[in-house]
Structures are given as structure tokens and as C-alpha cells.
Amino acid sequence: MRGLKGKRVLITGGASGIGAATAARFLEEGSAVVVLDRDAKGRAQILSQLPKLAGAVDADVSSLKQVVEGFVEAVRLLGGVDVLINNAGISIRHNFLDITPEEWDKVIAVNLTGVFYMAQTAARHMWERGSGVILQTASTNGLVGQPYYADYNATKAGVIELTKSMALELAPKVRVCAIAPGYVLTPMQRAEYTDEMLDAVNRKVPLGRHAQPQEIAALFAFLASDDAAYITGHVYTIDGAETAGGLASR
Ligand SMILES: NC(=O)c1ccc[n+]([C@@H]2O[C@H](COP(=O)([O-])OP(=O)(O)OC[C@H]3O[C@@H](n4cnc5c(N)ncnc54)[C@H](O)[C@@H]3O)[C@@H](O)[C@H]2O)c1
């Protein structure tokens, strides 16, 4: 990928799944990478798996104070931030009728407010410096409805609109895109799907399988690179054609 060598990249939720694979990919491209994650065990694990990481910062994205302090720490470790992968997220599988106010607030706090806190903090830094790229992890659940994840789906639709609005205001200095993965085989997915459920999903996806986290990382690398210099303000779906057809295709 062109232009990624020496880029300073901050990845939230970088201790696991898509974020961890993205950290590995940017390191392969010659970028300098810091991950930010609230999970201490995960941070220790990723630091030992990826010894070239410039650091692993402890912060919960749902706390503005921790986001601001974590960002300052990332700037200290990297010398600046050129690319933010705004990726940390959580999901809870539950019926719409059973969602409690506490669960609703928790999912919104991490997946939407947390994305906003990180995006605004990074955008102010990039705006002052005249350039930057912000890439945010949405989901196909932000594009089409899916049962048992109403709160999560609402946050991901919010991330897509946040992305488009940010791109309009931050151009021409900062590019902002979202990606919408379908089913990706990560610890998040494994936590809520039995083997039978994973098989059932694989049968329904036209490509016949879940995505590997590395395949999502490749899209992030492309969108952050100079090859994507004219790409901003949109959401890119990567789902093995899961959402390509309507009822007739099922
Ligand atoms: N796995 C999928 O099928 C799938 C599909 C579409 C979108 N996504 C999205 O991709 C992103 C990454 O998911 P994943 O599957 O890699 O999950 P994961 O659970 O493997 O990794 C998520 C990471 O985010 C961290 N995190 C969670 N809440 C945090 C917080 N408040 N502050 C800081 N760090 C926090 C966790 O500690 C973890 O390391 C999420 O936004 C998720 O919604 C996942």
C-alpha cells in the first residue's frame, strides 16, 4: 500500500479481533502503531504478540477524560497521530422487549459516544496539523435490521451518519470513512454464537464463511493509504455479499 510507511496509527479496541489484526497489518506496512484498549490482559497479550508496537494505552473510550489522556499518551509515544482507526465496540445479544435502560446506555456509551469522543479528539489534533485520516468501524447491522441487536444496530447506523457529517466538515484536511463488516470471526462473535449458529451463518453468506479479521484489516490499510486519497465521506461494506440481495436471493 502506498504512503503507509512511517504513518503514525492509533487503533482503539486494538487488543483483540479486528483491531489486533489491523495493528499487525499496519506494522507490516511499516507504520508506527499504538493500540488503545481498556482490557489489561488483552494489552499485555498484544504487546507480546506484536513486539514492534510503539505502545498499548489504557483507556475506556466511553470516558472523555480517559480518551483525552489516552490520546495525549499516544501522541507522546508516536510523536503525533496521522491515522485513527476508531474501532472499539461491544454488543449484547438480547430481545428488543427485554433491553434494560442500563444495557441501552452501556452500548450507546461505548459504540456511539465513545466513537464521537475519539473522533473529535483526533480530528482537533489533525485539523491543527492540516491532515489526517479517521476510519470508523460500523457494521452491516447499521445498514439493515437484525433481530436481537436493536441497540447495537442503532449505534452503528449512528456511526455511519457521524462519519458522513464529519467528512463534510473536515474536508479537505481530514478524510473520514466508515467500514461495515458483515460476520467476522473474532472473540466478539465467538462469545455470542455457538458452533451451530456459526455454521448457520456460513450457510447463508454467499461466500460461505465468516470474514477473517485480517480481511477487514486489509480494507483499513487501503482506506488509510495514499491510494485512497480521493475517498472520503462514505461507508464501505465488506460482507461476502451478505447484504447484496433481497428476499429473492435467499
Ligand atoms: N465481529 C464481527 O462480526 C463484527 C462485525 C461488524 C462490526 N464489528 C465491529 O468491529 C469492532 C471490533 O469488534 P471485534 O469483533 O474485533 O471485537 P473484540 O471483542 O474481539 O474486540 C473489541 C476490543 O475492543 C475493546 N473495547 C471494548 N470496549 C471498550 C472501551 N469502552 N474502551 C476501550 N476498548 C474497548 C475490547 O477490550 C476488545 O479488545 C467493533 O466495533 C464491532 O462492533 C464486528
The ligand as a MOL file (V3000), in Angstrom:
LIG
                    3D

  0  0  0     0  0            999 V3000
M  V30 BEGIN CTAB
M  V30 COUNTS 44 48 0 0 0
M  V30 BEGIN ATOM
M  V30 1 N -17.0140 -9.4920 14.8130 0
M  V30 2 C -17.9250 -9.1150 13.9640 0
M  V30 3 O -18.6200 -9.9480 13.3500 0
M  V30 4 C -18.1490 -7.6510 13.6820 0
M  V30 5 C -18.9460 -7.3020 12.5800 0
M  V30 6 C -19.1740 -5.9680 12.2940 0
M  V30 7 C -18.5960 -4.9840 13.0940 0
M  V30 8 N -17.8240 -5.3450 14.1630 0 CHG=1
M  V30 9 C -17.2510 -4.2610 14.9650 0
M  V30 10 O -15.8540 -4.3660 14.9210 0
M  V30 11 C -15.2910 -3.7650 16.0800 0
M  V30 12 C -14.3000 -4.7300 16.7070 0
M  V30 13 O -15.0090 -5.9010 17.0640 0
M  V30 14 P -14.3030 -7.3170 17.2630 0
M  V30 15 O -15.2040 -8.3100 16.6670 0
M  V30 16 O -12.8730 -7.2420 16.8630 0 CHG=-1
M  V30 17 O -14.4790 -7.4370 18.8630 0
M  V30 18 P -13.4920 -7.9320 20.0160 0
M  V30 19 O -14.3860 -8.0960 21.1940 0
M  V30 20 O -12.6660 -9.0670 19.5650 0
M  V30 21 O -12.5360 -6.6750 20.2200 0
M  V30 22 C -13.0260 -5.4570 20.7270 0
M  V30 23 C -11.9330 -4.7780 21.5280 0
M  V30 24 O -12.4560 -3.5070 21.9610 0
M  V30 25 C -12.1090 -3.3370 23.3220 0
M  V30 26 N -13.0960 -2.4610 23.9560 0
M  V30 27 C -14.4150 -2.7250 24.1790 0
M  V30 28 N -14.9840 -1.7030 24.8120 0
M  V30 29 C -14.0210 -0.7640 25.0030 0
M  V30 30 C -13.9970 0.5080 25.6220 0
M  V30 31 N -15.1000 1.0270 26.1960 0
M  V30 32 N -12.8420 1.2190 25.6150 0
M  V30 33 C -11.7180 0.6930 25.0630 0
M  V30 34 N -11.6660 -0.5190 24.4970 0
M  V30 35 C -12.8180 -1.2390 24.4580 0
M  V30 36 C -12.1310 -4.7290 23.9250 0
M  V30 37 O -11.3840 -4.7860 25.1360 0
M  V30 38 C -11.5400 -5.5490 22.7930 0
M  V30 39 O -10.1350 -5.6140 22.9050 0
M  V30 40 C -16.4700 -3.4020 16.9800 0
M  V30 41 O -16.7980 -2.0370 16.8170 0
M  V30 42 C -17.5810 -4.2730 16.4390 0
M  V30 43 O -18.8530 -3.7270 16.7080 0
M  V30 44 C -17.5850 -6.6580 14.4730 0
M  V30 END ATOM
M  V30 BEGIN BOND
M  V30 1 1 1 2
M  V30 2 2 2 3
M  V30 3 1 2 4
M  V30 4 1 4 5
M  V30 5 2 4 44
M  V30 6 2 5 6
M  V30 7 1 6 7
M  V30 8 2 7 8
M  V30 9 1 8 9
M  V30 10 1 8 44
M  V30 11 1 9 10
M  V30 12 1 9 42
M  V30 13 1 10 11
M  V30 14 1 11 12
M  V30 15 1 11 40
M  V30 16 1 12 13
M  V30 17 1 13 14
M  V30 18 2 14 15
M  V30 19 1 14 16
M  V30 20 1 14 17
M  V30 21 1 17 18
M  V30 22 2 18 19
M  V30 23 1 18 20
M  V30 24 1 18 21
M  V30 25 1 21 22
M  V30 26 1 22 23
M  V30 27 1 23 24
M  V30 28 1 23 38
M  V30 29 1 24 25
M  V30 30 1 25 26
M  V30 31 1 25 36
M  V30 32 1 26 27
M  V30 33 1 26 35
M  V30 34 2 27 28
M  V30 35 1 28 29
M  V30 36 1 29 30
M  V30 37 2 29 35
M  V30 38 1 30 31
M  V30 39 2 30 32
M  V30 40 1 32 33
M  V30 41 2 33 34
M  V30 42 1 34 35
M  V30 43 1 36 37
M  V30 44 1 36 38
M  V30 45 1 38 39
M  V30 46 1 40 41
M  V30 47 1 40 42
M  V30 48 1 42 43
M  V30 END BOND
M  V30 END CTAB
M  END
